[in-house]
Amino acid sequence: MLLGAQLRRLREAADISAEKAGYEIRASRSKISRIETGRVGLKIRDIEDLLTLYSVTDPQDRSRILDLARQSSTPDWWTKYGDLMPGWFESYLGLESAAETIRNFQVQFIPGLFQTEDYARAVIRLGHQAAPAEEIERRVRLRLERQELLSRSDPPRVWVIMDEAVLRRPHGGPAVMRDQFRHLLDAGRLPRVTLQLVPFSHGGHAAASGSFSILRFAERDLPDVVYIEHLTSAVYLDQRPDVEHYLEVFHQLSGEALTPAATLTFIEQVADQI
């Protein structure tokens, strides 16, 4: 995505149409569009031809773009799970791993980044009841490996707002839920994590329609992305009006939710009831 965004910026600065850029590398206008939105990759030779067309002649500038292209073609850690994942979720993992800030609202499950192994196993079984045990375990490992981004030297800022239903739905039994609550409390005390909860006592809230995530990136060429997952697909929104709408809903939810400190106290109280 970053490579595509930079190539788009260079093309527009050179006042060159997508049709002309496509002709230069023996491709269509639609392929240039897919390249510039990060949906397909490019051969190094084609990138060199585009840089020449865009009058990018400085060796350092060319080297920076070409290095980015080589990085984008390096297999990511989740490729070993490619047989388990639809393409739309693989795209999300790339966004999640690159995000500087992750905002997430959940109405049913503990967020995947904070799930324990046993809780994750119980939740995954719900959606893959016919899957063999080996597949379930690989899906659990995939979810746990996602969480390693929280222990990086530069972890993203993660802000999660949950409906109280997330805590009230038992998955895996009392022992699993007690362990999950302890883990969630530990996560909520991490310096770059904020947890909030909208209690039932509040009544309805601004996001009753369902869960969503908003991802923001440090690179100025990348727009914020809203991610909404369905049973068999997902929606990615990056147009500014759409993103602004979801940001407004998220901040409204934050105002309706308990404070982070009160949220941790609430989680402790629910854990004591199990």
C-alpha positions as CSV (number, residue, x, y, z in Angstrom):
1,M,0.0,0.0,0.0
2,L,2.8,2.4,0.9
3,L,4.6,1.6,-2.3
4,G,1.5,2.1,-4.4
5,A,0.6,5.4,-2.6
6,Q,4.1,6.8,-3.3
7,L,3.9,5.8,-7.0
8,R,0.5,7.5,-7.2
9,R,1.9,10.7,-5.7
10,L,4.9,10.7,-8.1
11,R,2.6,10.1,-11.1
12,E,0.3,12.9,-10.2
13,A,3.2,15.2,-9.5
14,A,4.5,14.5,-13.0
15,D,1.0,15.1,-14.4
16,I,0.9,11.7,-16.1
17,S,-2.4,9.8,-16.6
18,A,-2.9,6.3,-15.4
19,E,-3.5,5.3,-19.0
20,K,0.0,6.5,-20.0
21,A,1.6,4.9,-17.0
22,G,-0.1,1.6,-17.9
23,Y,1.1,1.8,-21.5
24,E,4.7,2.3,-20.3
25,I,4.7,-1.0,-18.5
26,R,2.4,-2.9,-20.9
27,A,-0.6,-2.8,-18.5
28,S,-4.1,-1.4,-18.3
29,R,-5.3,1.7,-16.5
30,S,-7.2,-0.6,-14.1
31,K,-3.9,-2.4,-13.2
32,I,-2.3,0.9,-12.4
33,S,-5.2,1.6,-10.1
34,R,-4.7,-1.7,-8.4
35,I,-1.0,-1.1,-8.0
36,E,-1.6,2.3,-6.5
37,T,-4.0,1.0,-3.9
38,G,-1.7,-1.9,-3.0
39,R,-3.8,-4.7,-4.3
40,V,-1.2,-6.1,-6.7
41,G,2.6,-6.0,-6.8
42,L,5.0,-4.9,-9.5
43,K,8.2,-6.2,-11.0
44,I,11.3,-4.2,-10.2
45,R,11.9,-3.6,-13.9
46,D,8.4,-2.1,-14.2
47,I,9.0,0.2,-11.2
48,E,12.2,1.4,-12.8
49,D,10.4,2.2,-16.0
50,L,7.7,4.1,-14.1
51,L,10.3,6.1,-12.1
52,T,11.9,7.1,-15.4
53,L,8.6,8.1,-16.8
54,Y,7.8,10.2,-13.7
55,S,11.2,11.9,-14.1
56,V,12.6,10.5,-10.8
57,T,16.3,10.6,-11.7
58,D,17.9,11.2,-8.3
59,P,19.8,7.9,-7.4
60,Q,18.8,8.1,-3.7
61,D,15.1,8.7,-4.5
62,R,15.1,5.8,-6.9
63,S,16.9,3.5,-4.5
64,R,14.4,4.4,-1.7
65,I,11.4,3.4,-3.9
66,L,13.1,0.2,-5.2
67,D,14.1,-0.8,-1.6
68,L,10.5,-0.4,-0.6
69,A,9.4,-2.6,-3.6
70,R,11.8,-5.3,-2.5
71,Q,10.5,-5.2,1.1
72,S,6.9,-5.5,-0.2
73,S,7.7,-8.7,-2.0
74,T,9.2,-10.4,1.1
75,P,6.8,-13.1,2.5
76,D,5.2,-12.1,5.8
77,W,5.0,-14.3,8.9
78,W,1.4,-15.2,8.2
79,T,2.0,-16.7,4.8
80,K,2.5,-20.1,6.4
81,Y,-1.2,-19.9,7.3
82,G,-2.3,-19.0,3.8
83,D,-4.3,-22.2,3.4
84,L,-6.5,-21.2,6.4
85,M,-7.2,-17.6,5.5
86,P,-9.3,-15.8,2.9
87,G,-7.5,-13.1,1.1
88,W,-9.6,-10.4,2.7
89,F,-8.3,-11.3,6.2
90,E,-4.7,-11.6,5.0
91,S,-5.0,-8.0,3.9
92,Y,-6.1,-7.1,7.4
93,L,-3.1,-8.7,9.0
94,G,-0.9,-6.6,6.8
95,L,-2.7,-3.4,7.9
96,E,-2.7,-4.4,11.5
97,S,1.0,-5.1,11.5
98,A,1.8,-1.8,9.9
99,A,-0.6,0.4,11.9
100,E,0.5,3.0,14.3
101,T,-2.9,3.2,16.0
102,I,-5.6,0.6,16.2
103,R,-9.1,1.6,17.4
104,N,-11.5,-1.3,17.8
105,F,-15.1,-1.7,19.0
106,Q,-16.4,-5.1,20.0
107,V,-19.9,-6.3,20.6
108,Q,-19.4,-10.1,21.2
109,F,-15.8,-11.3,21.7
110,I,-12.7,-10.3,23.5
111,P,-10.5,-8.6,20.8
112,G,-8.2,-11.1,19.1
113,L,-5.1,-9.2,20.3
114,F,-6.0,-9.9,23.9
115,Q,-7.4,-13.5,23.7
116,T,-5.9,-16.3,25.8
117,E,-5.1,-19.6,24.1
118,D,-8.0,-21.4,25.6
119,Y,-10.5,-18.6,25.0
120,A,-9.3,-18.3,21.4
121,R,-9.7,-22.1,20.9
122,A,-13.3,-21.9,22.2
123,V,-14.2,-19.0,20.0
124,I,-12.6,-20.5,16.9
125,R,-14.5,-23.7,17.4
126,L,-17.7,-21.8,17.2
127,G,-17.0,-20.7,13.6
128,H,-15.3,-23.9,12.5
129,Q,-17.3,-26.7,14.1
130,A,-16.5,-29.3,11.3
131,A,-12.8,-28.5,11.2
132,P,-10.3,-31.2,12.4
133,A,-8.4,-30.6,15.6
134,E,-5.1,-29.9,13.8
135,E,-6.7,-27.1,11.8
136,I,-8.2,-25.6,15.0
137,E,-4.8,-25.6,16.7
138,R,-3.2,-23.9,13.7
139,R,-5.9,-21.2,13.8
140,V,-5.2,-20.7,17.5
141,R,-1.4,-20.4,16.8
142,L,-2.2,-17.8,14.1
143,R,-4.2,-15.7,16.5
144,L,-1.5,-15.9,19.2
145,E,1.2,-14.9,16.8
146,R,-0.8,-11.8,15.9
147,Q,-0.4,-10.7,19.5
148,E,3.4,-10.5,19.2
149,L,3.0,-7.0,17.8
150,L,2.1,-5.9,21.3
151,S,5.6,-6.8,22.6
152,R,7.5,-5.1,19.8
153,S,9.9,-2.3,20.6
154,D,7.5,0.0,18.8
155,P,4.0,-1.5,19.5
156,P,0.9,0.2,18.1
157,R,-1.4,2.3,20.2
158,V,-4.4,0.1,20.8
159,W,-7.7,1.6,22.0
160,V,-10.5,-0.9,22.5
161,I,-14.1,-0.2,23.5
162,M,-16.3,-3.2,24.4
163,D,-20.0,-3.8,24.9
164,E,-20.6,-5.4,28.3
165,A,-21.9,-8.5,26.4
166,V,-18.3,-9.3,25.6
167,L,-17.7,-10.1,29.2
168,R,-21.0,-11.8,29.8
169,R,-20.8,-14.4,27.0
170,P,-19.0,-17.5,28.6
171,H,-16.6,-19.2,26.2
172,G,-14.8,-22.4,27.3
173,G,-16.2,-22.5,30.8
174,P,-15.6,-20.6,34.1
175,A,-11.9,-21.4,34.4
176,V,-11.2,-20.2,30.9
177,M,-13.1,-17.0,31.5
178,R,-11.3,-16.3,34.8
179,D,-8.0,-16.7,33.1
180,Q,-9.2,-14.6,30.2
181,F,-10.3,-11.8,32.5
182,R,-6.9,-11.8,34.3
183,H,-5.2,-11.6,30.9
184,L,-7.4,-8.7,29.8
185,L,-6.7,-6.8,33.1
186,D,-2.9,-7.2,32.4
187,A,-3.4,-6.0,28.9
188,G,-5.4,-3.0,30.1
189,R,-2.4,-1.9,32.2
190,L,0.0,-1.9,29.3
191,P,1.3,1.7,28.6
192,R,0.0,1.8,25.0
193,V,-3.3,0.0,25.6
194,T,-6.6,1.7,26.5
195,L,-9.7,-0.4,27.5
196,Q,-13.2,1.0,27.9
197,L,-16.5,-0.7,28.4
198,V,-20.1,0.3,27.6
199,P,-22.2,-1.2,30.4
200,F,-25.8,-2.5,29.9
201,S,-27.0,0.2,32.3
202,H,-26.2,2.8,29.7
203,G,-28.9,1.4,27.4
204,G,-28.3,1.7,23.6
205,H,-25.2,3.1,22.1
206,A,-23.9,4.7,18.9
207,A,-22.5,1.5,17.4
208,A,-25.3,-1.0,17.9
209,S,-24.9,-2.1,14.3
210,G,-21.7,-4.1,15.0
211,S,-18.0,-4.3,15.6
212,F,-15.4,-2.4,13.5
213,S,-11.8,-1.3,13.6
214,I,-10.1,1.9,12.5
215,L,-6.4,1.7,11.6
216,R,-4.1,4.7,11.3
217,F,-0.5,4.7,9.9
218,A,2.6,6.8,10.5
219,E,3.3,7.2,6.8
220,R,1.6,10.3,5.5
221,D,0.9,8.6,2.1
222,L,-1.5,6.1,3.7
223,P,-5.1,7.0,4.6
224,D,-6.9,5.7,7.7
225,V,-8.7,2.5,7.0
226,V,-12.0,1.2,8.5
227,Y,-12.3,-2.6,8.7
228,I,-15.7,-4.3,9.1
229,E,-15.7,-8.1,9.1
230,H,-18.7,-10.2,8.0
231,L,-19.1,-14.0,8.1
232,T,-17.7,-14.6,4.6
233,S,-16.1,-11.3,3.7
234,A,-14.9,-7.9,4.9
235,V,-15.3,-4.3,4.0
236,Y,-12.4,-1.8,3.8
237,L,-13.3,1.9,3.8
238,D,-10.6,4.6,3.2
239,Q,-12.6,7.4,1.8
240,R,-12.4,10.4,4.2
241,P,-16.2,10.9,4.7
242,D,-16.6,7.2,5.7
243,V,-13.6,7.2,8.0
244,E,-14.7,10.5,9.6
245,H,-18.1,9.0,10.3
246,Y,-16.6,5.9,12.1
247,L,-14.2,8.1,14.0
248,E,-17.1,10.2,15.2
249,V,-19.0,7.1,16.3
250,F,-15.9,5.8,18.1
251,H,-15.4,9.0,20.0
252,Q,-19.1,9.1,20.9
253,L,-18.7,5.6,22.2
254,S,-15.7,6.6,24.3
255,G,-17.8,9.3,25.9
256,E,-20.6,6.8,26.7
257,A,-18.2,4.2,28.0
258,L,-16.7,3.8,31.5
259,T,-13.3,5.4,32.0
260,P,-10.3,3.1,31.6
261,A,-9.8,2.9,35.4
262,A,-13.5,2.2,36.0
263,T,-13.4,-0.4,33.2
264,L,-10.7,-2.4,34.9
265,T,-12.6,-2.2,38.2
266,F,-15.7,-3.5,36.3
267,I,-13.8,-6.4,34.8
268,E,-12.5,-7.4,38.2
269,Q,-16.0,-7.4,39.6
270,V,-17.3,-9.6,36.8
271,A,-14.4,-12.0,37.3
272,D,-15.2,-12.3,41.0
273,Q,-18.8,-13.3,40.0
274,I,-17.6,-16.4,38.1
